[in-house]
Amino acid sequence: MAGSARCVVVGGGPAGMVLGLLLARAGVEVTVLEKHSDFLRDFRGDTVHPSTLTLLDELGLGGWFAALPHSRLDRVALAGEDGRTMTVADLSRLKVPHPYIAMAPQWDLLDLLADAGARVPSFDLRMRHEVTGLLREGGRVSGVGYRTADGAEGTLRAGLVVAADGRWSTVRRSAGLRPASFPITFDAWWFRLPRHPHETGDGLVPRMAPGRFAAVIPRIDYYQIALLAPKGEDLRRLGVEGLRQNVARVCPELADRVDHLASTDDVSFLDVRMDRLRRWHTEGLLCVGDAAHAMSPVGGIGINLAVQDSVAAAALLARPLLRGGVTASELAAVRARRLAPVMAAQSMQRALHRAVIGPVMQGRRGAPPRALTGLLDRVPALTAAPAHVLGVGIRPEHAPAFARRPPLPPRAATGRRSG
């Protein structure tokens, strides 16, 4: 079977869903292809930063998001060598409508975007459609080949294909685009432990011990934890008891509940990568989000950079798509607009890797540098700058006029999307 569409977006993550929704609201015929049958993947990027919360308001979706169960983080802190907790990024200082990071399961955000897209006639979301390759005509990408869950194969022609299918992008690889990688010395192992009702606090305070680093994120009724380990070290080989001991060593305040880790199957592995394409496009194809620039999990900024890529792409490409075609120079303009924010975010992450995480992982330090904590102790106002980079970015994108809507009426409960 075959079909046609003005724009095909590959990948139903935040970048793909936002781009599909915005282009559809401009009147562009958009098909979003997602290979899974639902959005239920645990330990995906669950951080929704102030810039994305503002975008949801502009799209008329702020009320929908506010109704979702979520927790809030208003500061990022580090524990010093003397045991004191030092705030390094105080989001409450930001002069924005939402001066905090919202923590919500990514599947809830994606369901929300899918429901908003379903209200637009030109938006077509197809679950269980795995892209298998690219179509080409006259030296340019002209569509995709796909396979459905029941094994049926088909093609879908498009004036533009957008790769929003993540750091292991099938589309990027098929297009022959190769990213330049930065050295990363650690991987992340994600799991959750109970949060007791009397435990308060809305801050992210990483824990450190020589050779181990853990990010403990407070959620509504549990802690979401990333335990870092040197790249190549498989923590599952320690067995569940060895894993519990590692957690108790770096997070002694959670030692009373490590038995909730019943087996190593309770731990999810993230192969941490950081890379960036030198070129984000080829004729008829554009890469955005992790397909263009994989981020470290530090700061949880990857999802928000990906969303901002999509907003910029929609603003720049909606009119060319409506007139019938997108040129190479128009595709290149997306990278030109988004490159500086991406480079700044990756530079910040790499600096934190070198100054804080690296020495801890190498066993040379069990706390952040005294120079850093001392400076922040003397000049608390400095915490606003990293908060701005983390929560807003150096070039926040706002919804173009064609995509803005007044607040939409309350959304009916739809449950989790399953296909």
Secondary structure, DSSP 8 states (H G I E B T S, - for coil): -EEEEEEEEE--SHHHHHHHHHHHHTT--EEEE-SSSSS--TTS--EE-HHHHHHHHHTT-HHHHHTS--EEE-EEEEE-TTS-EEEEEEGGG--SS--SEEE--HHHHHHHHHHHHHTSTTEEEESSEEEEEEEEETTEEEEEEEEETTS-EEEEEEEEEEE-S-TT-HHHHHTT--EEE----EEEEEEEEE--TT----EE--EEETTEEEEEEE-SSEEEEEEEEETT--GGGGHHHHHHHHHHHH-GGGGGGGGG--SGGG-EEE----EEES--EETTEEE-GGGT----SGGG-HHHHHHHHHHHHHHHHHHHHHHT---HHHHHHHHHHHHHHHHHHHHHHHHHIIIIIHHHHTTS-SS--HHHHHHHHH-GGGGHHHHHHHHT-SS-----GGG------------S---
